Amino acid sequence: MKVIVAVCENDRCEMVIHKGDRVWNKGSELYCSGKCLFESFGHVKQTVLCEKQVVGGTR
Ligand SMILES: [Zn+2]
């Protein structure tokens, strides 16, 4: 039986992480995959992109 140790910190994923699974970590945060970890870094970039769209947008 698998032991649940954590849940992926990515809000859009939240996959259960079991004991013995390969995980990616950023400080104390655990992610089920490199993709989820990358997305957590991408939040800042996306915010910047949104701001750029507002400034230089078509409206
Ligand atoms: Zn995940």
N, CA, C, O and the ligand as a Tripos MOL2 file, in Angstrom:
@<TRIPOS>MOLECULE
protein
  237   235    60     0     0
PROTEIN
NO_CHARGES

@<TRIPOS>ATOM
      1 N           0.8390   -1.2040    0.0000 N.3       1 MET1
      2 CA          0.0000    0.0000    0.0000 C.3       1 MET1
      3 C           0.8690    1.2480    0.0000 C.2       1 MET1
      4 O           1.8520    1.3420    0.7350 O.2       1 MET1
      5 N           0.4870    2.2000   -0.8370 N.am      2 LYS2
      6 CA          1.2890    3.4210   -0.9460 C.3       2 LYS2
      7 C           0.9290    4.4230    0.1390 C.2       2 LYS2
      8 O          -0.2330    4.5610    0.5210 O.2       2 LYS2
      9 N           1.9300    5.1040    0.6190 N.am      3 VAL3
     10 CA          1.7340    6.1180    1.6500 C.3       3 VAL3
     11 C           1.7730    7.4960    1.0070 C.2       3 VAL3
     12 O           2.7380    7.8480    0.3300 O.2       3 VAL3
     13 N           0.7270    8.2680    1.2220 N.am      4 ILE4
     14 CA          0.6750    9.6220    0.6700 C.3       4 ILE4
     15 C           1.5120   10.5540    1.5480 C.2       4 ILE4
     16 O           1.3130   10.6270    2.7600 O.2       4 ILE4
     17 N           2.4450   11.2570    0.9220 N.am      5 VAL5
     18 CA          3.3170   12.1440    1.6930 C.3       5 VAL5
     19 C           3.0340   13.6210    1.4090 C.2       5 VAL5
     20 O           3.3230   14.4810    2.2410 O.2       5 VAL5
     21 N           2.4670   13.9150    0.2330 N.am      6 ALA6
     22 CA          2.2350   15.3150   -0.1110 C.3       6 ALA6
     23 C           1.2930   15.4130   -1.3040 C.2       6 ALA6
     24 O           0.9150   14.4060   -1.9020 O.2       6 ALA6
     25 N           0.9210   16.6450   -1.6370 N.am      7 VAL7
     26 CA          0.1370   16.9380   -2.8330 C.3       7 VAL7
     27 C           0.9220   17.9550   -3.6470 C.2       7 VAL7
     28 O           1.5010   18.8910   -3.0950 O.2       7 VAL7
     29 N           0.9380   17.7700   -4.9540 N.am      8 CYS8
     30 CA          1.6600   18.6800   -5.8380 C.3       8 CYS8
     31 C           1.2460   20.1310   -5.5650 C.2       8 CYS8
     32 O           0.0590   20.4390   -5.4600 O.2       8 CYS8
     33 N           2.2340   21.0060   -5.4520 N.am      9 GLU9
     34 CA          1.9600   22.4120   -5.1060 C.3       9 GLU9
     35 C           1.3310   23.1860   -6.2650 C.2       9 GLU9
     36 O           0.8260   24.2930   -6.0710 O.2       9 GLU9
     37 N           1.3580   22.6110   -7.4670 N.am     10 ASN10
     38 CA          0.7510   23.2780   -8.6210 C.3      10 ASN10
     39 C          -0.7690   23.2540   -8.4680 C.2      10 ASN10
     40 O          -1.3720   22.1820   -8.4190 O.2      10 ASN10
     41 N          -1.3870   24.4340   -8.3940 N.am     11 ASP11
     42 CA         -2.8240   24.5320   -8.1630 C.3      11 ASP11
     43 C          -3.6490   23.8240   -9.2370 C.2      11 ASP11
     44 O          -4.7390   23.3190   -8.9700 O.2      11 ASP11
     45 N          -3.1050   23.7980  -10.4590 N.am     12 ARG12
     46 CA         -3.8590   23.1820  -11.5610 C.3      12 ARG12
     47 C          -3.6110   21.6810  -11.6460 C.2      12 ARG12
     48 O          -4.1890   21.0100  -12.5010 O.2      12 ARG12
     49 N          -2.7730   21.1500  -10.7870 N.am     13 CYS13
     50 CA         -2.4450   19.7310  -10.8330 C.3      13 CYS13
     51 C          -2.9350   19.0320   -9.5550 C.2      13 CYS13
     52 O          -3.8500   18.2090   -9.5890 O.2      13 CYS13
     53 N          -2.3010   19.3830   -8.4320 N.am     14 GLU14
     54 CA         -2.6550   18.8320   -7.1230 C.3      14 GLU14
     55 C          -2.6670   17.3120   -7.1080 C.2      14 GLU14
     56 O          -3.4980   16.6950   -6.4410 O.2      14 GLU14
     57 N          -1.7320   16.7070   -7.8520 N.am     15 MET15
     58 CA         -1.6340   15.2630   -7.8570 C.3      15 MET15
     59 C          -1.0450   14.7760   -6.5320 C.2      15 MET15
     60 O          -0.1520   15.4000   -5.9580 O.2      15 MET15
     61 N          -1.5630   13.6660   -6.0760 N.am     16 VAL16
     62 CA         -1.0770   13.0950   -4.8260 C.3      16 VAL16
     63 C           0.3110   12.4950   -5.0450 C.2      16 VAL16
     64 O           0.5520   11.7830   -6.0190 O.2      16 VAL16
     65 N           1.2020   12.7980   -4.1290 N.am     17 ILE17
     66 CA          2.5640   12.2760   -4.2040 C.3      17 ILE17
     67 C           2.7280   11.1960   -3.1370 C.2      17 ILE17
     68 O           2.4780   11.4220   -1.9530 O.2      17 ILE17
     69 N           3.1540   10.0170   -3.5900 N.am     18 HIS18
     70 CA          3.3160    8.8920   -2.6720 C.3      18 HIS18
     71 C           4.7660    8.7550   -2.2320 C.2      18 HIS18
     72 O           5.6930    9.2370   -2.8830 O.2      18 HIS18
     73 N           4.9160    8.0970   -1.1360 N.am     19 LYS19
     74 CA          6.2530    7.8190   -0.6360 C.3      19 LYS19
     75 C           6.9920    6.9840   -1.6730 C.2      19 LYS19
     76 O           6.4660    5.9790   -2.1510 O.2      19 LYS19
     77 N           8.2100    7.3940   -2.0230 N.am     20 GLY20
     78 CA          8.9990    6.6720   -3.0070 C.3      20 GLY20
     79 C           8.8840    7.2270   -4.4080 C.2      20 GLY20
     80 O           9.6740    6.8660   -5.2800 O.2      20 GLY20
     81 N           7.8920    8.1180   -4.6510 N.am     21 ASP21
     82 CA          7.7560    8.7450   -5.9670 C.3      21 ASP21
     83 C           8.9170    9.6910   -6.2080 C.2      21 ASP21
     84 O           9.4940   10.2430   -5.2710 O.2      21 ASP21
     85 N           9.2510    9.8720   -7.4860 N.am     22 ARG22
     86 CA         10.2520   10.8890   -7.8200 C.3      22 ARG22
     87 C           9.5520   12.2320   -7.8350 C.2      22 ARG22
     88 O           8.5500   12.4060   -8.5300 O.2      22 ARG22
     89 N          10.0630   13.1720   -7.0840 N.am     23 VAL23
     90 CA          9.4400   14.4930   -7.0300 C.3      23 VAL23
     91 C          10.4690   15.5760   -7.3120 C.2      23 VAL23
     92 O          11.6780   15.3550   -7.2400 O.2      23 VAL23
     93 N           9.9610   16.7240   -7.6280 N.am     24 TRP24
     94 CA         10.7860   17.9060   -7.8500 C.3      24 TRP24
     95 C          10.4600   18.8620   -6.7220 C.2      24 TRP24
     96 O           9.2950   19.0310   -6.3630 O.2      24 TRP24
     97 N          11.4680   19.4780   -6.1680 N.am     25 ASN25
     98 CA         11.1800   20.3950   -5.0700 C.3      25 ASN25
     99 C          11.8020   21.7610   -5.2560 C.2      25 ASN25
    100 O          12.8780   21.9150   -5.8330 O.2      25 ASN25
    101 N          11.0840   22.7440   -4.7450 N.am     26 LYS26
    102 CA         11.5660   24.1230   -4.7270 C.3      26 LYS26
    103 C          11.4300   24.5590   -3.2800 C.2      26 LYS26
    104 O          10.3280   24.8770   -2.8320 O.2      26 LYS26
    105 N          12.5220   24.5780   -2.5500 N.am     27 GLY27
    106 CA         12.4500   24.8280   -1.1140 C.3      27 GLY27
    107 C          11.7020   23.6790   -0.4600 C.2      27 GLY27
    108 O          12.0900   22.5190   -0.6020 O.2      27 GLY27
    109 N          10.6310   23.9980    0.2560 N.am     28 SER28
    110 CA          9.8520   22.9560    0.9260 C.3      28 SER28
    111 C           8.6540   22.5290    0.0800 C.2      28 SER28
    112 O           7.9000   21.6440    0.4840 O.2      28 SER28
    113 N           8.4670   23.1530   -1.1020 N.am     29 GLU29
    114 CA          7.3310   22.8180   -1.9620 C.3      29 GLU29
    115 C           7.6790   21.6190   -2.8300 C.2      29 GLU29
    116 O           8.7810   21.5260   -3.3700 O.2      29 GLU29
    117 N           6.7290   20.7060   -2.9570 N.am     30 LEU30
    118 CA          6.9460   19.4990   -3.7590 C.3      30 LEU30
    119 C           6.0710   19.5170   -5.0030 C.2      30 LEU30
    120 O           4.9100   19.9230   -4.9590 O.2      30 LEU30
    121 N           6.6490   19.0710   -6.1120 N.am     31 TYR31
    122 CA          5.9240   19.0000   -7.3820 C.3      31 TYR31
    123 C           6.0480   17.5990   -7.9550 C.2      31 TYR31
    124 O           7.0790   16.9450   -7.7990 O.2      31 TYR31
    125 N           4.9850   17.1380   -8.6270 N.am     32 CYS32
    126 CA          4.9750   15.7630   -9.1370 C.3      32 CYS32
    127 C           5.8510   15.6320  -10.3730 C.2      32 CYS32
    128 O           6.2840   14.5270  -10.7000 O.2      32 CYS32
    129 N           6.1230   16.7380  -11.0710 N.am     33 SER33
    130 CA          6.9190   16.6710  -12.2870 C.3      33 SER33
    131 C           7.6470   17.9790  -12.5340 C.2      33 SER33
    132 O           7.3280   19.0080  -11.9380 O.2      33 SER33
    133 N           8.6300   17.9230  -13.4230 N.am     34 GLY34
    134 CA          9.3640   19.1320  -13.7710 C.3      34 GLY34
    135 C           8.4510   20.1690  -14.4080 C.2      34 GLY34
    136 O           8.6760   21.3720  -14.2710 O.2      34 GLY34
    137 N           7.4180   19.6980  -15.1080 N.am     35 LYS35
    138 CA          6.4720   20.5970  -15.7650 C.3      35 LYS35
    139 C           5.7370   21.4530  -14.7320 C.2      35 LYS35
    140 O           5.5730   22.6610  -14.9020 O.2      35 LYS35
    141 N           5.3000   20.7940  -13.6570 N.am     36 CYS36
    142 CA          4.5940   21.5150  -12.5930 C.3      36 CYS36
    143 C           5.5250   22.5150  -11.9170 C.2      36 CYS36
    144 O           5.1240   23.6350  -11.6010 O.2      36 CYS36
    145 N           6.7590   22.1050  -11.7030 N.am     37 LEU37
    146 CA          7.7430   23.0040  -11.0910 C.3      37 LEU37
    147 C           7.9670   24.2000  -12.0010 C.2      37 LEU37
    148 O           8.0100   25.3400  -11.5390 O.2      37 LEU37
    149 N           8.1100   23.9400  -13.3030 N.am     38 PHE38
    150 CA          8.3360   24.9990  -14.2780 C.3      38 PHE38
    151 C           7.1510   25.9640  -14.2950 C.2      38 PHE38
    152 O           7.3380   27.1800  -14.3580 O.2      38 PHE38
    153 N           5.9380   25.4260  -14.2400 N.am     39 GLU39
    154 CA          4.7430   26.2730  -14.2470 C.3      39 GLU39
    155 C           4.7080   27.1820  -13.0290 C.2      39 GLU39
    156 O           4.2260   28.3120  -13.1050 O.2      39 GLU39
    157 N           5.2170   26.6890  -11.9050 N.am     40 SER40
    158 CA          5.2290   27.5120  -10.6970 C.3      40 SER40
    159 C           6.1610   28.7010  -10.8780 C.2      40 SER40
    160 O           5.9150   29.7780  -10.3340 O.2      40 SER40
    161 N           7.2430   28.5040  -11.6490 N.am     41 PHE41
    162 CA          8.1440   29.6160  -11.9570 C.3      41 PHE41
    163 C           7.4870   30.5220  -12.9980 C.2      41 PHE41
    164 O           7.7000   31.7340  -12.9900 O.2      41 PHE41
    165 N           6.6970   29.9400  -13.8860 N.am     42 GLY42
    166 CA          6.1110   30.6770  -14.9980 C.3      42 GLY42
    167 C           5.0640   31.6870  -14.5870 C.2      42 GLY42
    168 O           4.7310   32.5850  -15.3590 O.2      42 GLY42
    169 N           4.5290   31.5480  -13.3550 N.am     43 HIS43
    170 CA          3.4830   32.4750  -12.9140 C.3      43 HIS43
    171 C           3.9500   33.9270  -12.9980 C.2      43 HIS43
    172 O           3.2000   34.8020  -13.4290 O.2      43 HIS43
    173 N           5.1770   34.1720  -12.5870 N.am     44 VAL44
    174 CA          5.7090   35.5400  -12.5980 C.3      44 VAL44
    175 C           5.7680   36.0430  -14.0310 C.2      44 VAL44
    176 O           5.3520   37.1650  -14.3190 O.2      44 VAL44
    177 N           6.2930   35.2010  -14.9380 N.am     45 LYS45
    178 CA          6.4060   35.5770  -16.3450 C.3      45 LYS45
    179 C           5.0420   35.9000  -16.9470 C.2      45 LYS45
    180 O           4.8890   36.8820  -17.6730 O.2      45 LYS45
    181 N           4.0500   35.0580  -16.6360 N.am     46 GLN46
    182 CA          2.7130   35.2560  -17.1870 C.3      46 GLN46
    183 C           2.1380   36.5870  -16.7430 C.2      46 GLN46
    184 O           1.4680   37.2680  -17.5190 O.2      46 GLN46
    185 N           2.3960   36.9620  -15.4950 N.am     47 THR47
    186 CA          1.9030   38.2400  -14.9800 C.3      47 THR47
    187 C           2.5030   39.3890  -15.7760 C.2      47 THR47
    188 O           1.8170   40.3470  -16.1300 O.2      47 THR47
    189 N           3.8030   39.2730  -16.0500 N.am     48 VAL48
    190 CA          4.4870   40.3140  -16.8180 C.3      48 VAL48
    191 C           3.8880   40.3860  -18.2210 C.2      48 VAL48
    192 O           3.6460   41.4760  -18.7410 O.2      48 VAL48
    193 N           3.6510   39.2260  -18.8340 N.am     49 LEU49
    194 CA          3.0840   39.1970  -20.1790 C.3      49 LEU49
    195 C           1.7140   39.8510  -20.1980 C.2      49 LEU49
    196 O           1.3930   40.5910  -21.1280 O.2      49 LEU49
    197 N           0.8900   39.5830  -19.1680 N.am     50 CYS50
    198 CA         -0.4380   40.1680  -19.0910 C.3      50 CYS50
    199 C          -0.3460   41.6870  -19.0280 C.2      50 CYS50
    200 O          -1.1010   42.4040  -19.6850 O.2      50 CYS50
    201 N           0.5940   42.1540  -18.2250 N.am     51 GLU51
    202 CA          0.7670   43.5980  -18.0990 C.3      51 GLU51
    203 C           1.1590   44.2110  -19.4430 C.2      51 GLU51
    204 O           0.6910   45.2880  -19.8110 O.2      51 GLU51
    205 N           2.0320   43.4990  -20.1690 N.am     52 LYS52
    206 CA          2.4530   44.0040  -21.4730 C.3      52 LYS52
    207 C           1.2710   44.0980  -22.4270 C.2      52 LYS52
    208 O           1.1570   45.0450  -23.2050 O.2      52 LYS52
    209 N           0.3850   43.0940  -22.3560 N.am     53 GLN53
    210 CA         -0.7800   43.1090  -23.2380 C.3      53 GLN53
    211 C          -1.6930   44.2820  -22.9370 C.2      53 GLN53
    212 O          -2.2870   44.8690  -23.8420 O.2      53 GLN53
    213 N          -1.8010   44.6180  -21.6660 N.am     54 VAL54
    214 CA         -2.6480   45.7470  -21.2940 C.3      54 VAL54
    215 C          -2.0500   47.0530  -21.8070 C.2      54 VAL54
    216 O          -2.7530   47.9090  -22.3450 O.2      54 VAL54
    217 N          -0.7440   47.1850  -21.6300 N.am     55 VAL55
    218 CA         -0.0690   48.4270  -22.0290 C.3      55 VAL55
    219 C          -0.0880   48.5980  -23.5460 C.2      55 VAL55
    220 O          -0.4410   49.6510  -24.0760 O.2      55 VAL55
    221 N           0.3190   47.4830  -24.2430 N.am     56 GLY56
    222 CA          0.4120   47.6020  -25.6970 C.3      56 GLY56
    223 C          -0.7200   46.9140  -26.4120 C.2      56 GLY56
    224 O          -0.5690   46.5170  -27.5670 O.2      56 GLY56
    225 N          -1.8690   46.7620  -25.7450 N.am     57 GLY57
    226 CA         -2.9930   45.9900  -26.2790 C.3      57 GLY57
    227 C          -3.6650   46.6720  -27.4520 C.2      57 GLY57
    228 O          -3.3440   47.8080  -27.7990 O.2      57 GLY57
    229 N          -4.6130   45.9520  -28.0620 N.am     58 THR58
    230 CA         -5.2850   46.4720  -29.2490 C.3      58 THR58
    231 C          -6.4170   47.4400  -28.9000 C.2      58 THR58
    232 O          -6.8790   48.2000  -29.7510 O.2      58 THR58
    233 N          -6.8620   47.4020  -27.6250 N.am     59 ARG59
    234 CA         -7.9450   48.2800  -27.2480 C.3      59 ARG59
    235 C          -7.4980   49.7170  -27.0160 C.2      59 ARG59
    236 O          -8.3190   50.5740  -26.6890 O.2      59 ARG59
    237 ZN          1.8320   18.2470  -10.4730 Zn       60 ZN60
@<TRIPOS>BOND
     1     1     2 1
     2     2     3 1
     3     3     4 2
     4     3     5 am
     5     5     6 1
     6     6     7 1
     7     7     8 2
     8     7     9 am
     9     9    10 1
    10    10    11 1
    11    11    12 2
    12    11    13 am
    13    13    14 1
    14    14    15 1
    15    15    16 2
    16    15    17 am
    17    17    18 1
    18    18    19 1
    19    19    20 2
    20    19    21 am
    21    21    22 1
    22    22    23 1
    23    23    24 2
    24    23    25 am
    25    25    26 1
    26    26    27 1
    27    27    28 2
    28    27    29 am
    29    29    30 1
    30    30    31 1
    31    31    32 2
    32    31    33 am
    33    33    34 1
    34    34    35 1
    35    35    36 2
    36    35    37 am
    37    37    38 1
    38    38    39 1
    39    39    40 2
    40    39    41 am
    41    41    42 1
    42    42    43 1
    43    43    44 2
    44    43    45 am
    45    45    46 1
    46    46    47 1
    47    47    48 2
    48    47    49 am
    49    49    50 1
    50    50    51 1
    51    51    52 2
    52    51    53 am
    53    53    54 1
    54    54    55 1
    55    55    56 2
    56    55    57 am
    57    57    58 1
    58    58    59 1
    59    59    60 2
    60    59    61 am
    61    61    62 1
    62    62    63 1
    63    63    64 2
    64    63    65 am
    65    65    66 1
    66    66    67 1
    67    67    68 2
    68    67    69 am
    69    69    70 1
    70    70    71 1
    71    71    72 2
    72    71    73 am
    73    73    74 1
    74    74    75 1
    75    75    76 2
    76    75    77 am
    77    77    78 1
    78    78    79 1
    79    79    80 2
    80    79    81 am
    81    81    82 1
    82    82    83 1
    83    83    84 2
    84    83    85 am
    85    85    86 1
    86    86    87 1
    87    87    88 2
    88    87    89 am
    89    89    90 1
    90    90    91 1
    91    91    92 2
    92    91    93 am
    93    93    94 1
    94    94    95 1
    95    95    96 2
    96    95    97 am
    97    97    98 1
    98    98    99 1
    99    99   100 2
   100    99   101 am
   101   101   102 1
   102   102   103 1
   103   103   104 2
   104   103   105 am
   105   105   106 1
   106   106   107 1
   107   107   108 2
   108   107   109 am
   109   109   110 1
   110   110   111 1
   111   111   112 2
   112   111   113 am
   113   113   114 1
   114   114   115 1
   115   115   116 2
   116   115   117 am
   117   117   118 1
   118   118   119 1
   119   119   120 2
   120   119   121 am
   121   121   122 1
   122   122   123 1
   123   123   124 2
   124   123   125 am
   125   125   126 1
   126   126   127 1
   127   127   128 2
   128   127   129 am
   129   129   130 1
   130   130   131 1
   131   131   132 2
   132   131   133 am
   133   133   134 1
   134   134   135 1
   135   135   136 2
   136   135   137 am
   137   137   138 1
   138   138   139 1
   139   139   140 2
   140   139   141 am
   141   141   142 1
   142   142   143 1
   143   143   144 2
   144   143   145 am
   145   145   146 1
   146   146   147 1
   147   147   148 2
   148   147   149 am
   149   149   150 1
   150   150   151 1
   151   151   152 2
   152   151   153 am
   153   153   154 1
   154   154   155 1
   155   155   156 2
   156   155   157 am
   157   157   158 1
   158   158   159 1
   159   159   160 2
   160   159   161 am
   161   161   162 1
   162   162   163 1
   163   163   164 2
   164   163   165 am
   165   165   166 1
   166   166   167 1
   167   167   168 2
   168   167   169 am
   169   169   170 1
   170   170   171 1
   171   171   172 2
   172   171   173 am
   173   173   174 1
   174   174   175 1
   175   175   176 2
   176   175   177 am
   177   177   178 1
   178   178   179 1
   179   179   180 2
   180   179   181 am
   181   181   182 1
   182   182   183 1
   183   183   184 2
   184   183   185 am
   185   185   186 1
   186   186   187 1
   187   187   188 2
   188   187   189 am
   189   189   190 1
   190   190   191 1
   191   191   192 2
   192   191   193 am
   193   193   194 1
   194   194   195 1
   195   195   196 2
   196   195   197 am
   197   197   198 1
   198   198   199 1
   199   199   200 2
   200   199   201 am
   201   201   202 1
   202   202   203 1
   203   203   204 2
   204   203   205 am
   205   205   206 1
   206   206   207 1
   207   207   208 2
   208   207   209 am
   209   209   210 1
   210   210   211 1
   211   211   212 2
   212   211   213 am
   213   213   214 1
   214   214   215 1
   215   215   216 2
   216   215   217 am
   217   217   218 1
   218   218   219 1
   219   219   220 2
   220   219   221 am
   221   221   222 1
   222   222   223 1
   223   223   224 2
   224   223   225 am
   225   225   226 1
   226   226   227 1
   227   227   228 2
   228   227   229 am
   229   229   230 1
   230   230   231 1
   231   231   232 2
   232   231   233 am
   233   233   234 1
   234   234   235 1
   235   235   236 2
@<TRIPOS>SUBSTRUCTURE
     1 MET1         2 RESIDUE 1 A MET
     2 LYS2         6 RESIDUE 1 A LYS
     3 VAL3        10 RESIDUE 1 A VAL
     4 ILE4        14 RESIDUE 1 A ILE
     5 VAL5        18 RESIDUE 1 A VAL
     6 ALA6        22 RESIDUE 1 A ALA
     7 VAL7        26 RESIDUE 1 A VAL
     8 CYS8        30 RESIDUE 1 A CYS
     9 GLU9        34 RESIDUE 1 A GLU
    10 ASN10       38 RESIDUE 1 A ASN
    11 ASP11       42 RESIDUE 1 A ASP
    12 ARG12       46 RESIDUE 1 A ARG
    13 CYS13       50 RESIDUE 1 A CYS
    14 GLU14       54 RESIDUE 1 A GLU
    15 MET15       58 RESIDUE 1 A MET
    16 VAL16       62 RESIDUE 1 A VAL
    17 ILE17       66 RESIDUE 1 A ILE
    18 HIS18       70 RESIDUE 1 A HIS
    19 LYS19       74 RESIDUE 1 A LYS
    20 GLY20       78 RESIDUE 1 A GLY
    21 ASP21       82 RESIDUE 1 A ASP
    22 ARG22       86 RESIDUE 1 A ARG
    23 VAL23       90 RESIDUE 1 A VAL
    24 TRP24       94 RESIDUE 1 A TRP
    25 ASN25       98 RESIDUE 1 A ASN
    26 LYS26      102 RESIDUE 1 A LYS
    27 GLY27      106 RESIDUE 1 A GLY
    28 SER28      110 RESIDUE 1 A SER
    29 GLU29      114 RESIDUE 1 A GLU
    30 LEU30      118 RESIDUE 1 A LEU
    31 TYR31      122 RESIDUE 1 A TYR
    32 CYS32      126 RESIDUE 1 A CYS
    33 SER33      130 RESIDUE 1 A SER
    34 GLY34      134 RESIDUE 1 A GLY
    35 LYS35      138 RESIDUE 1 A LYS
    36 CYS36      142 RESIDUE 1 A CYS
    37 LEU37      146 RESIDUE 1 A LEU
    38 PHE38      150 RESIDUE 1 A PHE
    39 GLU39      154 RESIDUE 1 A GLU
    40 SER40      158 RESIDUE 1 A SER
    41 PHE41      162 RESIDUE 1 A PHE
    42 GLY42      166 RESIDUE 1 A GLY
    43 HIS43      170 RESIDUE 1 A HIS
    44 VAL44      174 RESIDUE 1 A VAL
    45 LYS45      178 RESIDUE 1 A LYS
    46 GLN46      182 RESIDUE 1 A GLN
    47 THR47      186 RESIDUE 1 A THR
    48 VAL48      190 RESIDUE 1 A VAL
    49 LEU49      194 RESIDUE 1 A LEU
    50 CYS50      198 RESIDUE 1 A CYS
    51 GLU51      202 RESIDUE 1 A GLU
    52 LYS52      206 RESIDUE 1 A LYS
    53 GLN53      210 RESIDUE 1 A GLN
    54 VAL54      214 RESIDUE 1 A VAL
    55 VAL55      218 RESIDUE 1 A VAL
    56 GLY56      222 RESIDUE 1 A GLY
    57 GLY57      226 RESIDUE 1 A GLY
    58 THR58      230 RESIDUE 1 A THR
    59 ARG59      234 RESIDUE 1 A ARG
    60 ZN60       237 GROUP 0 **** ****
